[in-house]
Amino acid sequence: MSSRDYLGEFEHLIVLAVLRLADQAYGVTVRQEIQNRTRREVSIGAVYATLDRLEAKGYVKSCLGDPTPERGGRSKRFFAVTTKGVTAVNRTQRALESMNEGLELAGAIDDCA
Amino acid sequence: MTVHDDRAKPPCIAAWLIVLFASAEDESLLGDLLEEFSELASTSGAAVARRWYWRQALQSTPHLFVNGFRSAPWSTTAVVVAGYLLIKVLFPLPEKALFAVLHRYRVFDRHFNVYVFFATDGAAMAHVLTSMLLGCFVGLTASKREMIAATTLVLVLLGMTGAASVAWVTRGNSSMLWSMLPWNLADWLAMLAGAAIIRSHRLAASTATLGR
């Protein structure tokens, strides 16, 4: 198993957002989902750059919808997580849980201070 | 009081900036930006939506640049190398031509101030024009990735100037740095402007073709 089998922090957030949104996952909804849940401003460029990278790795797949006038005649690009992507999320979650196990984070911060 | 405007349009310069760096594969991204902008303009007002659009444009452009380079790394590198070699060939030419004209007509004898102007600022301005032509060349040879190639070339030159600056400063010749830097900056901006002209012209032409 190589380090490439794990998801980076932002990749992890993106895949989770796509999973939550199911068949409504496209640029706008993915960006808003992450922003609303994490309270951090995310650029649409960063979302697409990460989704393109995930698609190249085979963790997500995409298809184009119909063009609409309110989008200036441009199509929505819908995303879905592949089986390989779900496996990568589970592996990353397990790794994080394993690293967190037995840690008392609040106490550790107080001790340093 | 917040003004809600359903017909608000994204700021032109920010929209232009995004379009300059977006490739054909980024069509959905442009649609997403417009959709969210319209939504925000109708709920929070045009001013808030415009500010949001500007932030998104500035934050997204570096990602578009990196994505554009990754999608065609070898052809972009080839254009950048060709552009760099052309700099070495082209840049001395306007200076030589300018000085040849000045000496031939003996401007120095009759109008000393005019001679000084062309020998200093005139030569530098010729450099800026040459840079713009070079930007046009890079834009013409980099198929649909005009700004990606031109920005890469400018970043390469920026890196080289950075290295040269360190050398000048460590040798105690920082005055050289301050005299060169403004003109280098002007050259790079002219190069980007040249590529932007080609990109805008191509986009306008393709829009006109689609409209027919």
Interface residues (C-beta under 8 A of the other chain):
Chain A: Y26 G27 V28 R31 Q32 E41 S43 I44 G45 A46 Y48 A49 D52 L64 P67 T68 E70 R71 G72 R74 S75 K76 R77
Chain B: D26 E27 S28 L29 L30 G31 D32 L33 L34 E35 E36 S38 R55 Q56 Q59 S60 T61 P62 H63 L64 V66 N67
